[in-house]
Each structure stands twice: as structure tokens, then as C-alpha cells.
Amino acid sequence: MKKTTTFMLTVGIAAALCTPFAQAKEKKGDQMKGPDAMFVKKAAQGGMTEVELGKIAAEKGQSQDVKDFGNRMVKDHSKANDQLKEVAAKMSAAVPSKVNSKHKSMIDKLAGMSGAEFDKAYVQAMVKDHEEDIAEFEKAGKEVQNADLKKFIEDTIPVMKEHLEMIKKFDQAKG
């Protein structure tokens, strides 16, 4: 409990210190429009959501498969989020500093569940989310202009497809 409280306090302080920087960066990046900027925002929202849901799954998952998958989401999507931030910085594109209300409501909904109910809802959400994200990334790969962003998309799609196959196996096993 003490570690969690200390961690949450640390995260809160870090967020408070970073917020003015993130807002300034977002304002600067808002000058960039079009499919590249739109993709950066959507991909960042999705990536941050995957990390948050992964943390919840690692903690609340009933099955070890769900816990392990959650940990994998935290690891892989944190790495992808960092890569996206690097690309966006080169482009002067806005990267959101927190999830939007749509994603926050999904996080809150799943955070309120536990046991088998959580596992089932998380697995279903991950199947749906990864199918949608892969389609969006493939579409964006044809539309974006920035070469670094195209490379990020090309490098990320195979990882997301691997995640989808993994989670589909859990979904089929649950029946």
C-alpha cells in the first residue's frame, strides 16, 4: 500500500511538472494538420490506453494468461509510445499527454471489474481494439507523408498482429 501511494504521488508530481511542457508542445504541434498529425494523435491515444489497460490486467486479471498479456501490452506499447514521441518531435506534431474521455471511460469501466468478468471484458476489448488499430495503421500507412512516421507504422503493425493472434487464442479458449 505504501509503495502504491508513493508511486501515485510521484506520478502526480511528475504529471504536474510536465503538464506545462506538454501543453506548450501540443500548442506548437497544433500548427501541423493533415493525416500525419491526425494519425499521431490517434495512435498516441490508443497506445496510452493499451498501457493503462495492460497495467490493470496485470494487476486484476484472474488468469495468468491475462496477467501476462497485460504485462506484454505495457512493455510493447510503452516502447511504441516512446518511438511515436520521437517521430512526432521531429515532425513538431502534437502528442496528447493524457487519454481522451472515450478512452478514459473504457479504462474506468474495466478498472471497476474483477475476476472472470474482468478477464472476459478485457480479452474482448483487446480483440476489438487490436482489429481496429491494425486497420487504422494500415490505412494511415497509405496516407501519411512523413517517412519516419511511415516506418513507425510499418514496424508497429507486425507487433499488433502478434498481439491480436495471442489475444484471439485466449478469446477462443474462454469460449
Secondary structure, DSSP 4 states (H G I P E B T S, - for coil): -HHHHHHHHHHHHHHHHHHHHHHHHHHHHTT--SHHHHHHHHHHHHHHHHHHHHHHHHHH-SSHHHHHHHHHHHHHHHHHHHHHHHHHHHHT----SS--HHHHHHHHHHHT--HHHHHHHHHHHHHHHHHHHHHHHHHHHHH---HHHHHHHHHHHHHHHHHHHHHHHHHHHH-
